[in-house]
Amino acid sequence: MISCAEAVEQLWEYLDGALIEQDRAAIEEHLSFCRRCCGEVEFADELRVFLAREASEEIPDEVRARLITTLDGLGTV
């Protein structure tokens, strides 16, 4: 069983479908019981959709500040 840290470390590769089957299965097993990491996956997936949709527009300063604060809290920046 993988830890939360291991799951989050592989989050973007998981969402991109870039993991080998064994790693994908390990993350999905972890997500089946970890509510915190499920929230991380949902947030990251929604963020990807938002950024893809709004890529042609400038992100407002207020949204950028909230995004940076959130990413800082996740330890990804």
C-alpha positions as CSV (number, residue, x, y, z in Angstrom):
1,M,0.0,0.0,0.0
2,I,1.4,3.4,-0.9
3,S,1.4,6.5,1.4
4,C,-0.4,9.8,0.8
5,A,3.0,11.4,0.0
6,E,3.6,8.7,-2.7
7,A,0.1,9.2,-4.2
8,V,0.4,12.9,-4.3
9,E,3.9,12.7,-5.8
10,Q,2.5,10.8,-8.8
11,L,-0.8,12.8,-9.0
12,W,-0.1,14.6,-12.3
13,E,1.2,11.5,-14.0
14,Y,-1.9,9.6,-12.9
15,L,-4.2,12.3,-14.2
16,D,-2.2,12.3,-17.5
17,G,-2.6,8.6,-17.8
18,A,1.2,8.3,-17.9
19,L,1.7,5.7,-15.2
20,I,2.5,2.1,-15.7
21,E,-0.4,-0.2,-14.8
22,Q,1.1,-1.3,-11.5
23,D,1.6,2.4,-10.3
24,R,-1.9,3.4,-11.5
25,A,-3.4,0.4,-9.6
26,A,-1.5,1.4,-6.5
27,I,-2.9,4.9,-6.6
28,E,-6.4,3.7,-7.3
29,E,-6.2,1.4,-4.3
30,H,-5.0,4.3,-2.1
31,L,-7.8,6.5,-3.4
32,S,-10.4,3.8,-2.6
33,F,-9.9,4.6,1.1
34,C,-8.2,8.0,1.4
35,R,-10.6,10.9,1.4
36,R,-7.8,13.5,1.6
37,C,-6.1,12.2,-1.5
38,C,-9.4,11.9,-3.4
39,G,-9.9,15.6,-2.7
40,E,-6.5,16.3,-4.1
41,V,-7.3,14.4,-7.3
42,E,-10.6,16.1,-7.7
43,F,-9.1,19.5,-7.2
44,A,-6.2,18.8,-9.6
45,D,-8.5,17.5,-12.2
46,E,-10.8,20.5,-11.9
47,L,-7.8,22.8,-12.0
48,R,-6.6,21.1,-15.2
49,V,-10.0,21.5,-16.9
50,F,-10.2,25.2,-15.8
51,L,-6.7,26.0,-17.0
52,A,-7.3,24.2,-20.3
53,R,-10.5,26.1,-20.9
54,E,-9.2,29.5,-19.8
55,A,-5.7,29.1,-21.3
56,S,-6.3,31.9,-23.8
57,E,-7.3,34.4,-21.2
58,E,-5.2,36.1,-18.5
59,I,-5.8,34.7,-15.0
60,P,-7.1,37.5,-12.8
61,D,-4.7,38.6,-10.0
62,E,-7.2,37.5,-7.3
63,V,-7.5,34.0,-8.8
64,R,-3.7,33.7,-9.3
65,A,-3.1,34.7,-5.6
66,R,-5.6,32.0,-4.4
67,L,-4.0,29.4,-6.7
68,I,-0.5,30.2,-5.4
69,T,-1.8,30.0,-1.8
70,T,-3.4,26.7,-2.4
71,L,-0.4,25.2,-4.2
72,D,1.9,26.5,-1.4
73,G,-0.4,24.7,1.1
74,L,0.1,21.5,-0.9
75,G,3.8,22.0,-1.0
76,T,4.0,22.0,-4.8
77,V,5.4,25.4,-5.4
